[in-house]
Amino acid sequence: MNDSELPLFSNTCGKLFQDKVIFASAVRETEVKADDIKDVQLAMSISAQSLLFLLVPLPLFVMPFFLQPTEGALKVCIAAIGCIMMAMAVYKARKEYKLRLYLKNGTLIEWYVWRGNHAEARNFVQKVRRRLIRRAV
């Protein structure tokens, strides 16, 4: 085995070679030449199901408008509880991670990354970016 066949870095997200990068997922492996890669990034988004939980505290924000003007302390308490519930809904939202590969010809390739594999995916993206920067210099 010569040096071009040994990976510089590898984990469950793929392998980084001297002149190519192999991106791996549960269903496929995609081999891309390092010269064809424009950028690679790890993107996070919140699933649509989790966004529906943001509607739960909505009545707590609307209810103070129906109270009497003299009940200011109650309005503040209800709004504070609504804010706390909203913050909890955002914090507990299910996050989806995608590995995005931008090629120089303008195409975008995406892979979903398992939540438990987020740290390895972030490490893989950092290594690929460093390698791209070194190749550019």
RAGIZI-V708550 format. One record per helix or strand of 2 or more residues. SS is the DSSP state (a for helix, b for strand). FROM is the first residue (numbers start at 0). TO is the last residue. If there is no record, write none. Layout:
ss=<SS/SS>
from=<FROM/FROM>
to=<TO/TO>
This chain:
ss=<a/b/b/b/b/a/b/a/a/a/b/b/a>
from=<2/8/13/19/28/33/36/47/57/71/94/107/114>
to=<4/10/15/23/32/35/45/54/65/90/102/112/135>
